[in-house]
Amino acid sequence: MTMLRRARLEALSDSERRRLTRRSVIPDPSVAERTAEICRRVERGGDSVVAELAGRLGGGWRQVSSEELDAAVAALNPDIRSALEAAIRAVAAVHSPQLPTDTETTTVPGVSVTRVWAPLRRVGAYVPGGKAVYPSTVVMTVVPAVVAGVAEIVVVSPEHDGRLPEVMAAACRLAGATEVWAGGGAQAIAALAYGTETMRPVDKIVGPGNAYVTAAKLAVFGTCAIDLPAGPSEVLVIADDTADPRLVAVDLLCQAEHGPDSPAVLVTTDASLVDRVDSAIAAWLPDLERADILAKALSDHGVAVIAESRQAAMAFAEEYAAEHVSVMTRDPEADAAEIRSAGSVYVGPWAPESAGDYATGANHVLPTGGLARACGPLSVTDFGSWRQVQRIDRGGLERLAPTISALATAEGLTAHRLAAEIRLEIDRETA
């Protein structure tokens, strides 16, 4: 059975290669149009519109009480609680060193510029749900905000079978969320951004979601900040003739099971490896819980790219800029060191992607759709903002005056020049 479409790299035309590597986090333009209208309606109508839209889609919209969160923790399976607490500790350990420090620079005597960082006051974390539950994403979005010192952390997540799952409610409480809402979709993003009668707006929205959630984040950007527009989860595995096909197969399956639109890409210099990977996928697929989703993802978005050389394989991986990159080659350390465009890199046969999703402490909210060329994982710095503080004394301004006057004159901004010159003139008059 052929699970992965084959593509020989040297046989691809430039346009075919671009179609393979240049993808969008929102592939269907109509999604953006429909989502923008949802956001406009929520901005005008508040809670009633959010509830109406949620009900039409089979969900709800309500704030989860503190008592419900506490009860969820009390009822949580001890093994799951232990796992969540271990994940929280690991994420806190990885993210704590990311806290920025202020820096002060003296450019000329009498002139200093200080770069100052401070946590945001109120953030919203979107956690996907509905068909699946992701308590791990609660940890990944809430704990860095706690480390950053954010005072108010609002989690929104869809109901599952008419209720917020117990494990999700418990994860919110254990991770440190200060406010939790049961409700999802584009309307929840709009509620976070614009506020409603019962929800105050946030300064920034973080977290992954489906195409509608991603489109909504882009639609409200400007009213509030966002982390990045994350699209479907994706994986790229770089493998050569030394790779175990079973490990390659399971790492492709690991991320493809997130959804039917999740790309799974194998890049290899060994054409025979593809058949062995296909066989391993076919053997495992029928017994996996999300076999239907996996089959759809692999048939629509699964591809094996066969490269003529290691250099060509690495160049393609860089061009693709995947969310997850697994390296299973003869020298995985050397190959991983060359990868610059990736959300998370997994080095060697002992590093499954699921370790990063749950347990290492690295963040699993990552850039997709090729955005890893310029964006990185969610971090503590996403939960704060920088400002510049400029201190200038009389001698410092005198030293800067020639530069200010010349550049202001060149740009025709005479009030800019006057703002500097008048201070020195007044000082000379009063001396």
Summary of the structure (lengths in Angstrom):
residues: 431
radius of gyration: 25.4
end to end distance: 90.3
largest distance: 90.3
contacts: 1478
relative contact order: 0.15
helix: 50%
strand: 18%
